[in-house]
């Protein structure tokens, strides 16, 4: 049986640089972004604010959704953030 997963978007500020990722443990992954424990794009750009996430019952579904969303234009990603989080607030409190 596969475990569920999350597709998420982190940023450095409203309308800033976006990173779209997938994880089975959103709380841990968000902590890793905040602490800069993993070298890469998010650490280089200071992406620490969780602004959007979606839960999927199956990690494979989450991986497919991430792949699909990565091909969509930035404007679409910004619209999805604004639809549920118009103030671009940090959603960390919703997952801990």
C-alpha positions as CSV (number, residue, x, y, z in Angstrom):
1,X,0.0,0.0,0.0
2,X,1.4,3.4,-1.0
3,X,1.3,6.3,1.4
4,X,-0.1,9.7,0.6
5,X,1.8,12.8,-0.4
6,X,1.7,16.5,-0.7
7,X,2.3,18.8,-3.6
8,X,3.4,22.2,-2.2
9,X,4.7,25.6,-3.2
10,X,7.2,27.7,-1.3
11,X,8.4,31.2,-2.0
12,X,10.5,34.0,-0.5
13,X,7.9,36.7,-0.6
14,X,4.5,37.5,-2.3
15,X,5.0,37.3,-6.0
16,X,8.6,36.2,-5.5
17,X,10.5,33.1,-6.7
18,X,8.4,29.9,-6.6
19,X,9.4,26.3,-6.0
20,X,7.0,23.5,-6.5
21,X,7.7,20.2,-4.8
22,X,6.3,16.9,-3.6
23,X,6.8,15.1,-0.3
24,X,5.3,12.4,1.9
25,X,6.1,14.5,5.1
26,X,5.1,18.1,4.6
27,X,6.1,19.2,8.2
28,X,9.6,17.8,7.8
29,X,10.1,19.1,4.3
30,X,8.9,22.6,5.3
31,X,11.4,22.5,8.2
32,X,14.2,21.5,5.9
33,X,13.4,24.5,3.6
34,X,13.3,26.9,6.6
35,X,16.6,25.6,8.0
36,X,18.4,25.4,4.7
37,X,19.5,21.8,5.4
38,X,19.5,20.7,1.8
39,X,21.6,22.5,-0.8
40,X,19.9,23.5,-4.0
41,X,17.5,25.9,-5.6
42,X,15.3,26.7,-2.5
43,X,18.4,27.3,-0.2
44,X,20.0,29.6,-2.9
45,X,16.9,31.7,-3.3
46,X,15.8,31.7,0.4
47,X,12.5,30.0,-0.3
48,X,11.0,29.4,3.2
49,X,7.4,30.5,3.1
50,X,4.8,27.7,2.4
51,X,2.0,29.3,0.4
52,X,0.1,26.4,-1.1
53,X,-0.2,22.7,-0.6
54,X,-2.5,19.9,-1.6
55,X,-2.9,16.4,-0.1
56,X,-3.1,13.3,-2.2
57,X,-4.1,9.8,-0.9
58,X,-1.4,8.1,-3.0
59,X,2.2,9.4,-3.4
60,X,2.1,8.4,-7.0
61,X,-0.8,10.8,-7.6
62,X,1.1,13.5,-5.9
63,X,4.1,12.9,-8.1
64,X,2.0,13.0,-11.2
65,X,0.3,16.2,-10.1
66,X,3.7,17.8,-9.4
67,X,5.0,16.9,-12.9
68,X,1.8,18.3,-14.5
69,X,1.9,21.6,-12.5
70,X,5.6,22.2,-13.2
71,X,4.7,22.5,-16.9
72,X,2.0,25.1,-16.3
73,X,2.9,28.8,-16.7
74,X,3.9,30.9,-13.6
75,X,0.7,32.9,-14.0
76,X,-1.4,29.8,-13.4
77,X,0.7,28.9,-10.3
78,X,0.2,32.5,-8.9
79,X,-3.5,32.3,-9.6
80,X,-3.8,29.0,-7.6
81,X,-1.9,30.5,-4.7
82,X,-4.1,33.7,-4.7
83,X,-7.3,31.6,-5.0
84,X,-6.7,30.0,-1.6
85,X,-4.1,32.3,0.0
86,X,-4.7,35.9,-1.4
87,X,-2.3,37.4,1.2
88,X,0.5,34.9,0.6
89,X,0.6,34.1,4.3
90,X,2.8,31.3,5.5
91,X,0.7,28.2,5.9
92,X,3.0,26.4,8.3
93,X,0.5,26.7,11.2
94,X,-2.0,24.7,9.2
95,X,0.3,21.6,9.1
96,X,1.8,21.5,12.6
